[in-house]
């Protein structure tokens, strides 16, 4: 048995990211416009970076609170109070090393090997892969898709529940589709979870990027204190902090110690100086976030209008998040096409094959970028489409 074969089965079977495969192909291409990753094009603003740098230089480099420094957890409680009108205790929060770690911790808390978790698809691929590495099984419940519009069928979700089902992973606004659950959708899902004794792992990372105004509907609006819901979130998207890898969990206080234990055995906590930057984001970042939402809204309109103007693209402007999810007539192998688009016109897209059932024939483009780049990218894609 060689070295590779001696690895664990779960490690060997963990898939390569279908998004990263295209990124690795085109990362060094000159003049490329990268719309493949879920991040904007702005560096972390100074009002966030400076407090972190000052704390680093001041020597805040020792072990710290595993569930997060008290002032950051208080700021998270205040933030949720402002956003959702729901006052939560500090013991409902746990700071994590990214939203991805928050998801992994939530999985490990509620899923045993062999358990099933239902996921609304098309879906961001990392959840299913992380679930598989923990021995869980992802079960797809695809959204309905009609003339560019996505919608949830609660009956299809209910039909996916089996005696092995342990949880529902629910991402709204959705990466990659931009579909956003209505209050009625959320009520139906919560009633199913209550009926069957299921946990909900609620990924509401994009809740602020909601183009009808305000914020997206949330389980926070309808939940009771004894509901089995773990919210996973991140500082990455709202405040241009993707490289920081800082996130948080909101969960029933009765299970926070279990989640903190998982932090201990993975990272032993987020560096304190980085938490000071996250604190500044919550305390002073509302105006910056509003500029990002305005920027995304304008880019959404420009990009989607340009694509549909080719008469070869099927899509609608998303209700939330900052992705266009679109289909190009005549293209079925989106991974091969995404590589071809990189090579021929220098635009980086994520292939729909990365996003599970229902997404295979689509492309995802992140439009949270300056408008001249979005206009240029749309023009290049239009040229590519006309050449087919």
C-alpha positions, -999 to 999 in steps of 0.1 A, spaced: 0 0 0 15 34 -10 13 66 9 -18 79 -9 -37 46 -4 -29 46 33 -48 78 38 -83 78 53 -112 71 30 -129 104 39 -98 124 31 -93 107 -2 -129 111 -12 -130 148 -4 -135 164 -38 -114 191 -54 -134 223 -55 -148 228 -90 -144 265 -86 -107 263 -75 -100 240 -105 -108 269 -128 -91 295 -106 -59 274 -107 -60 272 -144 -63 309 -150 -50 326 -119 -19 340 -136 -34 350 -169 -26 386 -177 -55 410 -179 -80 385 -165 -112 398 -148 -118 374 -119 -155 369 -113 -151 333 -100 -147 338 -63 -172 351 -38 -155 383 -29 -154 419 -40 -124 438 -54 -118 462 -25 -91 457 2 -102 458 38 -109 494 48 -85 512 70 -110 517 99 -109 479 103 -73 472 94 -58 499 116 -71 486 150 -60 451 141 -25 464 132 -23 485 164 -34 455 185 -8 433 168 20 458 174 8 463 210 15 426 217 -21 412 217 -6 379 204 -13 355 232 -40 329 237 -73 345 242 -110 337 248 -119 306 227 -154 317 221 -143 353 214 -133 383 234 -162 396 255 -163 430 237 -166 414 203 -194 391 215 -211 421 230 -208 439 197 -223 409 179 -252 409 203 -257 446 197 -254 441 159 -281 414 160 -303 436 181 -301 464 156 -306 441 126 -333 417 138 -348 435 169 -339 404 189 -318 408 221 -295 378 225 -272 370 254 -234 369 250 -236 331 256 -254 328 223 -223 337 203 -190 320 194 -163 336 173 -148 312 147 -119 311 123 -141 319 93 -176 311 82 -163 279 68 -151 268 103 -185 279 117 -201 255 92 -177 227 101 -183 231 138 -221 231 133 -219 199 113 -197 182 140 -221 193 167 -253 178 152 -243 151 127 -232 116 134 -214 94 108 -241 80 84 -266 108 92 -282 127 63 -285 165 59 -308 180 33 -294 208 13 -313 232 -10 -296 231 -44 -280 245 -65 -256 251 -36 -222 263 -26 -201 231 -27 -181 234 5 -209 224 28 -215 190 12 -178 184 11 -173 193 47 -203 172 57 -188 142 38 -154 146 56 -174 143 89 -191 111 77 -224 127 69 -244 123 37 -257 153 17 -292 149 2 -302 174 -25 -336 191 -25 -334 212 -58 -352 245 -62 -377 248 -90 -365 267 -120 -388 284 -144 -377 310 -170 -348 322 -149 -366 323 -116 -359 300 -86 -385 290 -60 -387 265 -31 -411 235 -31 -417 227 5 -432 193 -5 -400 183 -23 -381 193 9 -405 172 30 -401 142 7 -364 142 11 -367 136 49 -359 100 60 -353 83 94 -316 92 89 -322 129 84 -306 149 111 -306 185 98 -314 209 70 -287 232 57 -305 264 45 -287 291 27 -307 323 20 -300 346 2 -284 318 -19 -250 313 -32 -250 307 -62 -286 315 -74 -294 347 -55 -328 331 -46 -340 345 -13 -365 327 9 -398 344 17 -413 346 52 -436 318 40 -407 296 29 -390 301 62 -421 292 82 -427 261 61 -391 249 67 -392 257 104 -424 238 108 -409 208 90 -378 209 113 -400 211 144 -423 182 132 -393 159 126 -370 171 154 -344 183 129 -317 209 133 -314 238 109 -280 251 100 -289 286 87 -264 302 64 -276 338 63 -242 353 53 -257 374 25 -287 387 45 -276 424 41 -273 420 3 -310 421 -4 -321 443 -33 -357 449 -23 -343 471 5 -335 465 42 -324 430 49 -335 395 38 -361 376 58 -345 355 85 -353 326 108 -346 352 135 -379 368 126 -400 337 135 -380 314 158 -387 305 194 -360 301 220 -362 263 220 -359 259 182 -330 239 170 -312 265 148 -275 272 145 -267 303 125 -233 305 107 -219 338 96 -187 356 86 -171 390 84 -158 383 49 -186 395 27 -200 426 44 -167 443 52 -142 431 25 -125 407 50 -123 374 30 -87 369 37 -91 374 75 -109 341 81 -131 354 109 -167 343 114 -192 336 141 -220 313 153 -253 321 169 -268 292 187 -288 282 218 -267 291 249 -272 255 261 -249 242 234 -223 270 231 -198 252 254 -199 222 230 -192 245 201 -164 262 221 -148 228 227 -147 223 190 -129 256 186 -104 244 212 -95 213 193 -93 230 159 -76 264 164 -78 272 201 -94 305 191 -92 335 167 -61 357 173 -71 386 195 -56 413 172 -78 400 144 -108 402 167 -101 438 173 -105 444 135 -138 425 135 -149 446 165 -143 478 145 -162 464 115 -193 459 137 -190 493 155 -181 515 126 -189 495 94 -226 503 87 -218 532 63 -192 511 44 -216 482 41 -242 505 26 -217 516 -1 -210 479 -9 -247 471 -13 -252 502 -36 -222 491 -56 -235 456 -59 -270 467 -70 -256 489 -98 -233 461 -110 -261 436 -109 -282 456 -132 -254 464 -156 -241 428 -158 -275 410 -161 -289 435 -186 -258 431 -208 -260 393 -207 -297 391 -214 -292 416 -242 -272 390 -262 -305 370 -265 -284 339 -258 -284 340 -220 -312 330 -196 -311 346 -162 -329 370 -139 -316 397 -116 -310 379 -83 -330 390 -52 -300 387 -29 -263 379 -26 -240 392 -53 -239 366 -80 -253 362 -114 -263 326 -121 -269 322 -158 -271 297 -186 -257 303 -221 -276 287 -250 -256 258 -265 -233 251 -236 -238 220 -215 -202 213 -202 -197 244 -181 -164 233 -166 -148 230 -200 -165 262 -212 -153 281 -181 -117 272 -189 -123 281 -226 -137 315 -215 -106 321 -194 -83 313 -223 -102 331 -251 -116 363 -235 -100 365 -200 -130 363 -177 -130 340 -147 -164 323 -140 -173 295 -117 -188 265 -135 -222 253 -126 -209 217 -122 -195 229 -89 -230 236 -74 -247 202 -72 -281 192 -86 -298 218 -108 -268 239 -113 -248 219 -138 -256 239 -169 -251 273 -154 -222 297 -147 -218 319 -116 -202 353 -118 -195 375 -87 -205 411 -97 -193 429 -65 -167 449 -85 -161 483 -99 -185 491 -128 -159 495 -155 -146 460 -148 -182 446 -149 -189 464 -181 -157 451 -196 -163 416 -184 -199 416 -198 -186 429 -232 -160 401 -233 -186 375 -225 -209 389 -252 -181 386 -277 -175 350 -266 -212 341 -269 -214 357 -304 -185 335 -315 -202 302 -306 
